[in-house]
Amino acid sequence: MSLADLKLTIKDLSKSPTPKGRRILREIDENSDSSDKDRVRVEEEWTSDHEDYFNSIVSECKSIGNLMTKIMKKNKIYYKVFSLPTIILPLSLSVVDKYFTQDNDFIRVALLLLTGSLTAVNTFLNFGKKVSLYNEYSAKYNELALIIETMLIKRKRFRIDCDVFTEQIKNQYLNLNSSAPDT
């Protein structure tokens, strides 16, 4: 059956006063995917279940954010421990180098070897980058928690649609979890 025949059949049914014709038209209308039905779509209502769900995400975001902050602080200490000696040792060695004799040459070599080793560890583990990365993701998790808390503080009539907000938050949360550094 072609599209023109189908349209013709629908026109004939719409003129039909029979109950069967009206029933077929109702079924066609109910099964249609037209955008006219979008105007009568009802939004999802905010319930306590939604608020509990969002509060659980807020608590998870805050705990992950705090964990990221702790890891960032630990990496910051490691960065200082491994970076400062690589600056201080060569400078101090250049100042006291004139006091070394041939017999004390092993001290100079040992200090230079220590400086090289600390530089290698710092370069390989890259504590500075870790500090920056964990700080960034700590801020992102805390920001997501703040967005949710801000929405939950508002009265229900001033909030955005629950289904839209749920989708936005779920996507942001999953993206954060998938791209966050290991804890």
PLY file of the C-alpha trace (Angstrom):
ply
format ascii 1.0
element vertex 183
property float x
property float y
property float z
element edge 182
property int vertex1
property int vertex2
end_header
0.00 0.00 0.00
1.47 3.36 -0.98
1.58 6.49 1.11
-1.08 8.16 -1.06
-3.41 5.17 -0.56
-2.83 5.29 3.19
-3.67 9.00 3.30
-6.77 8.37 1.26
-7.82 5.57 3.62
-7.32 7.82 6.65
-9.45 10.56 5.03
-12.18 8.02 4.33
-12.02 6.79 7.94
-12.23 10.32 9.32
-15.47 10.83 7.41
-16.79 7.52 8.63
-19.38 7.81 11.37
-18.95 4.18 12.34
-17.43 3.27 15.70
-14.89 1.03 13.95
-13.63 3.96 11.85
-13.30 6.22 14.89
-11.50 3.45 16.85
-8.96 2.97 14.04
-8.33 6.72 13.94
-7.77 6.81 17.71
-5.26 3.96 17.44
-3.41 5.73 14.63
-3.35 8.93 16.67
-2.12 7.17 19.83
0.65 5.36 17.96
1.82 8.36 15.98
5.22 9.85 16.63
4.24 13.35 15.68
5.76 16.33 17.43
2.28 17.56 18.29
2.31 15.26 21.30
5.47 16.94 22.63
3.42 19.97 23.58
1.33 17.93 25.99
4.26 16.08 27.53
4.26 16.20 31.32
7.51 16.82 33.18
8.73 14.51 35.89
7.83 15.81 39.33
10.43 16.36 42.03
10.04 13.78 44.80
11.92 12.94 47.96
13.48 9.99 46.10
15.05 12.42 43.64
16.33 14.59 46.44
17.77 11.55 48.25
19.49 10.49 45.02
21.01 13.96 44.56
22.04 14.14 48.22
23.87 10.83 47.81
25.72 12.24 44.80
26.57 15.36 46.81
28.03 13.28 49.64
30.01 11.13 47.18
31.32 14.22 45.37
32.40 15.81 48.65
34.14 12.66 49.89
35.92 12.16 46.54
36.83 15.87 46.50
38.30 15.59 50.01
40.21 12.47 49.02
41.59 14.26 45.95
42.66 17.17 48.18
44.50 14.79 50.55
46.29 13.11 47.65
47.15 16.53 46.21
48.67 17.64 49.52
50.69 14.41 49.79
52.03 14.88 46.25
52.83 18.51 47.05
55.01 17.36 49.96
56.73 14.80 47.72
57.29 17.49 45.12
58.99 19.72 47.68
61.04 16.85 49.13
62.37 15.78 45.74
62.62 19.21 44.07
64.24 21.46 46.66
67.35 19.31 47.15
67.93 19.27 43.39
68.19 23.06 43.55
69.96 23.46 46.87
72.62 20.72 46.52
74.25 21.99 43.30
74.22 25.58 44.57
75.76 24.68 47.90
78.23 22.36 46.19
79.42 25.20 43.93
80.01 27.42 46.97
82.01 24.85 48.96
83.76 23.27 45.97
86.96 25.23 46.55
87.32 23.59 49.98
87.30 20.07 48.58
90.65 18.44 48.07
91.52 15.49 45.91
90.95 13.21 48.90
87.35 14.45 49.36
86.33 14.11 45.71
83.98 11.22 46.52
81.74 13.61 48.54
81.26 15.87 45.53
80.51 12.87 43.30
78.08 11.43 45.86
76.21 14.74 46.15
75.99 15.10 42.36
74.81 11.50 42.11
72.17 12.19 44.79
71.04 15.29 42.89
70.72 13.30 39.68
68.80 10.54 41.42
66.34 12.99 43.00
65.86 14.69 39.64
65.20 11.33 37.97
62.60 10.36 40.60
60.92 13.77 40.36
60.86 13.61 36.56
59.66 10.02 36.42
56.88 10.35 39.01
56.04 13.95 38.01
54.71 15.11 41.36
54.09 18.65 40.08
51.67 17.43 37.42
49.91 15.20 39.95
49.45 18.16 42.29
47.84 20.16 39.51
45.65 17.27 38.29
44.32 16.27 41.72
43.68 19.90 42.60
41.71 20.36 39.38
39.53 17.29 39.94
38.97 18.15 43.58
37.58 21.49 42.42
35.41 19.80 39.76
33.84 17.38 42.25
33.21 20.18 44.74
31.69 22.31 41.98
29.29 19.52 41.01
28.26 19.13 44.65
27.66 22.88 44.86
25.51 22.86 41.69
23.32 20.12 43.14
23.07 21.77 46.56
22.11 25.06 44.94
19.31 23.37 43.00
18.04 21.51 46.08
17.92 24.71 48.15
15.45 26.27 45.72
11.75 25.73 46.15
10.42 23.04 43.85
8.53 25.48 41.65
11.74 27.42 40.91
13.81 24.36 39.99
14.42 23.20 36.45
12.66 20.06 35.24
13.68 17.06 37.30
14.27 14.78 34.32
16.50 17.36 32.61
18.46 18.05 35.78
18.86 14.33 36.49
20.27 13.74 33.02
22.67 16.69 33.26
23.99 15.70 36.68
24.26 12.02 35.79
26.28 12.86 32.66
28.59 15.25 34.51
29.11 12.76 37.33
29.87 9.86 34.99
32.24 12.01 32.93
34.07 13.09 36.07
34.38 9.51 37.29
35.63 8.24 33.95
38.27 10.94 33.49
39.40 11.44 37.11
42.85 10.25 38.15
43.14 7.11 40.25
42.67 7.55 43.99
0 1
1 2
2 3
3 4
4 5
5 6
6 7
7 8
8 9
9 10
10 11
11 12
12 13
13 14
14 15
15 16
16 17
17 18
18 19
19 20
20 21
21 22
22 23
23 24
24 25
25 26
26 27
27 28
28 29
29 30
30 31
31 32
32 33
33 34
34 35
35 36
36 37
37 38
38 39
39 40
40 41
41 42
42 43
43 44
44 45
45 46
46 47
47 48
48 49
49 50
50 51
51 52
52 53
53 54
54 55
55 56
56 57
57 58
58 59
59 60
60 61
61 62
62 63
63 64
64 65
65 66
66 67
67 68
68 69
69 70
70 71
71 72
72 73
73 74
74 75
75 76
76 77
77 78
78 79
79 80
80 81
81 82
82 83
83 84
84 85
85 86
86 87
87 88
88 89
89 90
90 91
91 92
92 93
93 94
94 95
95 96
96 97
97 98
98 99
99 100
100 101
101 102
102 103
103 104
104 105
105 106
106 107
107 108
108 109
109 110
110 111
111 112
112 113
113 114
114 115
115 116
116 117
117 118
118 119
119 120
120 121
121 122
122 123
123 124
124 125
125 126
126 127
127 128
128 129
129 130
130 131
131 132
132 133
133 134
134 135
135 136
136 137
137 138
138 139
139 140
140 141
141 142
142 143
143 144
144 145
145 146
146 147
147 148
148 149
149 150
150 151
151 152
152 153
153 154
154 155
155 156
156 157
157 158
158 159
159 160
160 161
161 162
162 163
163 164
164 165
165 166
166 167
167 168
168 169
169 170
170 171
171 172
172 173
173 174
174 175
175 176
176 177
177 178
178 179
179 180
180 181
181 182
